[in-house]
Amino acid sequence: MIKNLRWIIVLLLFLVYMINYLDRVALSITLPMIEQDLTLNAEQFGLIFGSFFFGYALFNFVGGLAVDKFGPMLVLGVAVGLWSIFCGMTALATGFYSMLILRVLFGMAEGPICASANKMINGWFPRKQAATAMGLLSAGSPLGGAVAGPIVGYLALSFGWRPAFMIICAIGIVWMLVWFFLVADSPEKSRRALENERALIAQQKAEEGEQEAAPQAGHSLGYYLKQPIILVTAFAFFSYNYILFFFLSWFPSYLVQAHGLNIKEMSITTMIPWIVGFVGLALGGIISDAIFRLTGRLLLSRKIVLVTCLLASAACVALAGTVSQVVPAVMLMSVSIFFLYVTGSIYWAIIQDVVHKSRVGGASGFIHLIGSVSGIVGPIVTGFIVQNTGKFDSAFILAGGVAALGAILVLLVVRSPRAVSPAATSH
């Protein structure tokens, strides 16, 4: 028996989010070496970055449906094993087309991660702690991005870029084995949780149900996907991801091309935005849950954080493209990523607030699907801009504009859940 198993689950999810971003960022960190080795140009790499999201976006939704049907423990464990294998197979790429195919497969395998995590938190935590738990575990993403620079940079410079991908593969396989050994979909199904922890979780959820109406059963997934609150949250997540994937895919290359940094300098410099992003993600859910405790209004607590911080992030990323020195560029990008990541857990908390637990996986997958479309559009558009203008400034401004639009739509459209559906009375 394990004490506080639900927080160990949060720790494991935190670690897999780190691994997830370590795997993703590895390509952008090693891009200059791969570009030279495989003779690829900026436009081709824009397509390669975007190809990841063709598979990823589709399997965000498919993975969400699978999570509702088979449970988050099984779906996430299998997904991590598969994406680790496909990441390792990047070492076998011989040119543009092989790299393109491997990135599509890699993206497909990574698709279920957010729906699985959201469903797992929904099973183990009451809604008043959901944003805090999601914020803490999601903080693994920027921390993974932060450590990816020095780790992958060191491995690539010491052994070559191909062995670096093989080593990263092994990390994911080890995590998968630990996950299957320890985790269950809910306290009721766990053989490793202490009885008093099961009782505490059941009591907290029962008290919560007495204090406020929970989302009702009986609605189809299609019903939820037509609601304005879900559609606007999905677009806001699209705009969030537009900045994130722009940064993830092109910011390292921007530092090399626009500011003349070498791979070692670039890999260290890119740690800064990731570290402040880690702090932002960890704080976002805590801030939202604290506002909820003060106001007693669940949706308002989500909306305040989402609108304010997404607008701040939009302004900073747009300004980052207008400066000519590397230090202010990195500082502005770091502030943008901080505010962006403060909103990171809010999208998933909204799903838990207004969607019945039987549909959380599918609704989470849908929002993740819409968000991931930006990962297809953004890197390709950026690659086109850079290839044809030789500069990045327009791409930075476009990223800021997309995020500002997302924040404004949330401000204008999202209202009390009671105005959306009977299933969404959360306060």
C-alpha positions, 0 to 999 in steps of 0.5 A: 500500500502507498500513502498519498497515491494521488499525489504520486500520480501527479508526480508521475504525470509531471515526469511524463510531461517533462519527457513529452517535451524533452522528446519534442524539443529534441528536434528543434535543438538538433535542427542545425545539425540535422539540417546540414546532415540531411540537406534540408531547408527552412521550408522543409523543416516547417513542413516537418514540424507541422507534420507532427501535428497532423498525427497529433491533432487527430489522435488528441480526439481519438485518444480522448475517446479511447480514454473514456472507453478504456481508461487513462491508465492503459491508454497513456501507458501504451501511448508513452511506449509507442511515442518513445519508440517513434522518437528513437526511430528518428535516428534512422531518418535518411532525408525529408520524407522519412523524417516526415513520416516518423514525425507523423507517427510520433505525433499520433502516439503523443496525441492522448496525453492531455485527455489521459491526464485530465481524465486521471485527475477527474477520477482522483481529485475533487473539482476544487483541487483539479486546477491545482493538480493539473497546473502542477503536473502540466508544469513538467512540460516547460521544465522538460523544455528547459532541460532539453536544451542542455541535455540534448545539446550535450548528447548531440555534441558528444555523440551525434544527433542520432544517438541522442534520440535513442537515449531519449527513447529509453527514458520513456520506456522506463517511465511506462513500466513504472506507470503500469506497476503503480497506477489505476484509473480511480481510487476504487480500482486501485490495489495500492492506495490506502483505504483512508485515502480512498475514503478521503477522496470519496468524502471530498467528492460527496461534500462537493456534490452537496455544495454545488450541482455537478455536471449531469449525466445523460448528455452526449459528447456531441451536445457538449461540443456544440456549446459556446463555452466549449467552442470558445475554450477550444479556440482560446487553446488554439491561440495558446498553442499558436504561441507555444508551438511557434516558440517550441519549433522556431525560437531556437532557430531564430536565436541562431539565425537572427542573433548568431548564437551557436548550438551551445549558446542557443541550448543554454539560452532557451532554458530561460523561457522554459524555467519561467514557464515552469513557474507559471504553469505551477502557479496558474491552477493554484491562483485559479483555485484560490480565486474560486475559494474567495468568490465561490464562482468557479467559472469566473475564477477560470476566466479572470486568469485566462483572459488577463494572462493570455492578453499579456502573453500576446503583447509580449510575444509581439514585442519580442519580434521588434527588438534587435538585441538578443537579451531583450528578445529572450526577456520578452519571450520569457515573460510571454511564456510565463503568462501563457503558461499561467493559463495552461491548466485553465482550459482543462479545469473548465472541461472538468467544471462543465462536462460530466465525468463520462465525457471528460476524455472526449471533450478534452480530446476535442479541445486538444484537437482544435488546439493542435491544429495551430501546431500544423498551421503555425510552424508551416506559416512561420517557415513560409515567412522566414523562407520568403522574407529572411526575417522573423518579425512578422511571425512574432506579431502574427502569434501575438495577434492570434492569442489576443483574439483568443483572449477577447473571445473568452472575455466576450462570449464565455458566461455563467455555465447556467446560461450554457447548459443544465449540465454546467451548473458549477456554482 
